[in-house]
């Protein structure tokens, strides 16, 4: 309607919601917004991986992001799940160190990416912002310590594997995939068959390239995106059903996978 003020740029609104930027003027926020990139990402998309170069800060405009530590051979540790208005990627902004954890979308998500070079220029003009950033880093580190303590009490841990394997299917066909993580409760497989959609019952034998069999499993597809599928193991009833893999069977498969991947 005539006379109504123009709607605020959603990028500026997202930046304004971050406590770190709450004291910036409208002009400063507008400049940051203009130098930021909007990323529309599908569910289960990797934003960055632990060890990557720290290239900036991310603000969640919509959706959700999980922050995890997932080093090969170690339990997958979820540090946080952030929703709309949350921000992440601040840990390496000041010292330029590598990413200390991995980040991935839990659902379809829109992010605002503010590059490190632009943020450092703002910090030089406003030292108080750098002080606030250090406080945010200390607070986030404390939250990560609490998450690590909680992880130590869990009975079932996903272990990151990140190894090329093969799936031997019920019809005898073999599909090359990459197994990202494995636990007694399930697995994440990158490159799973296209027909594996959420809710579908599946059976397969996990084996190394060349034919060495590691694990027979039955379960259901828990989630699926364009590149990967999460499988929840279970034992199905009936005379022809395969039992869910035991904890010891999974541990043996993990040891062999880590040997092969190393």
N, C-alpha and C positions, 0 to 999 in steps of 0.2 A: 504494500500500500504506500501511497505517496506520503512523504514525511518521515517514514520509518528509517532508522539508521541501518546502514549496510551490515549484513551478517559478518561476524568476526571470522577471519581465516582459521579453519580448524587446526592448522599447524601451530598458530600462535596460542590458541586455547590449550593445546596439549602441552606446549612448553610452559605456559603460565601455571599449569597444574603441578609442575615439578617444584618441590620446595627449594631446590637449588637456585631456581631462576625467579623466585617470587618477587625479588626486589628490582628486577630489570625493568627499565622503562618500556613503554609500548614500542618506541622506535628500535630499541635494542632487540626486543623479542621479534619484531618484524624482520630485522636483518638476519637474525639466526634462522628464522623460518624460511626466508628466501634462500639461504645457503644450506638448507636441509633437504633430504630426499625422502619421499614417501614410498614405502615398500608394502605392497599387498602380497601376502604370503599364504600358501595353503597350510593346512594342518600337517604337523610332523615335519616341518621344514627346518633344517639346521641353519641358524642365523650365523653362528661362528662356533669354532671348536676350540677346546682348551689348547693353549700353545700358539694360537694365531696371533698376529700383531694386533695391538689395540688401536683401532682406527676411529673410535668415536663412541658416542653415547646414543642409546636407543630409548625412545619413549613410546609406550604402547597406546595407540589411539583407539584400538578396539581389539578384542580377542584375549589371548592368554599365552604366556611364555613360561617354560620350565627352565630353570638354571640347574645344571647338573655337573658333577665331576665324573668322568667316564674314561679313565685311563685303562689301556689294554691290560688285562690280567687282574684288574682290581674291581671290587664291587661298584656298581653304579650308585652314586650318592646324589639324591635330589636335594638341592640346597634351598630352593624356593620355587613357588609358583606365583607369577605376577599377572595381574589383570589390567584392565583399562586404567590409565593414569599412572601405572608403574613405570619405572625406568631401570635400566641395567646397562652394563658395559662401562661403569665408571671406574672400576678398580685400577686400570692401567693408564688413566688419562694423564696423571701428573708425571709419572716416571717413565712412561712409554713402554712399560714391561709387557710381556705377552699375556694373553687372556688366561686367567686363573681357573676358569671353568668353561663349560660349553653351554650354549643357549639354543633352544629349539621351540617352535610353536606347538602348543597343545591343541589348537583349533585354528580355523582361518583367522588371520591376524593382520592388522594394519599397523606398521611401525613408522616412526619418524626417526631418521638417522641423522644425527648432528655430528659432523666430522671433527676429529680431534684438533686439527689446525685452527679451525674457527673458534673452538672453545678456548684454546690456549690464548688466543688474541684477546678474548673477553676477560680471561683471568688476569692478564697483564694490566688491563685498565682497572679492574675491580678485584684487588687482592682478597677482599672479604669472601668472594665467591670461592676462591681456592681454599680458604679456611673451611667453608661449608662443605666443600667436596671432600676434604680430608676427614671431617666428622662423619660424612655419609659412608666413606670407605671403612672407617673404624666400626661403625654400627653394623654394616653388612658383614664384616669379618666376624663380629660376635655372633651374628645369626648363623653364620656358616659353622662355627664351632658347636653351637647347640645342635644343628642338624647332624653333625658328625657323631655326637654323643647318642642321639636318637637312633642313628643307623646301626651303631654297635649292638643295640638290643634287638634288632630284627632277626627273625629266624631264617627268612628267605631273602637272599640278596642276588640281584642281577649282576653278572660279571661281563664286562666289556670284552669282546673277542676280536671283532673286526677282521675276519678271515674269509677267504674264498673257500666255498664248500659246494657240495652237490646234494640235491634232493632226489632220492629214488622214490617215485610215486607208485601208487597201487597198480597202475597199468604197466609198470616196468620201465616207463620213460624216465629220463634223467634230466634235471633242470639245474644249470649252474646258478648259484646265488651267492650272496655275501651275508654271513651271519654277523650281526652287529653286537648282540648280547644274548646271554643264555642263563636260565635259572631252572630250578625244579618246577617252576610254575609256567614257563613259556620261553619264547624266543622272538627276536626281531630279525626279519629276513629281508634284505634288500634285493629286489629282482625276483620276488615270488611270482608264481604263475598268475596271469591276468585274471583268471577265473576265480581266484581266491578273494572273495568279498566278505565283508563283516557278517558273521553268523554262520558261515559255511563250515561244516565238519570236514576235517582234513586228516589224512594219515600219510606218513612219509618216513623214510629212513634217512637220517643225516649221515653223510659220508664225505671223506676227503676226496679231492680230485684224484682219480686213479682207482677208486673203488673201495678203499678201506672204510668199513661201516663203523659208525660211532654210536648211533642212538636211534632207536625206533620210537616214534611218538604218534599219539593221536590227540586231537584237540579241535578247537574252533578258531576261526579268524576273529580276533577282537577288534581290530581296526585296520584300515587300509588307506594309503595315499597313492599317488602316481608312481612312487618309487619303492615303497616298503610296505610290509605287513607285519602286524603283531599277532603271534599265535599263543593262545592260552591252552596249555596241556590239560588233559583230563583222561580218565579211564572210562570208556563207554561200556554200557552193559550189553550183554548178549554173547552168544557162543563164539562169534567171530571177532569179538572186540579185543583190541590190544590194551593192556593196562597202561596207565600213565607211567612215564619213566620214573624210577626211584631216585632218591637223592644221590645215592652212590653211583648210579649209572650216569647221571648228569655230571657229577664231579670227575668221573673218568673221562667223559667226553670233553669236558673243559680242559683237563690237563693235556689231552692229545691235541686239541685245537690250538692251545697256546704254544705247544711245542712246534706244531706245524707252522703257525703264524710267525713265530720268532725267528 
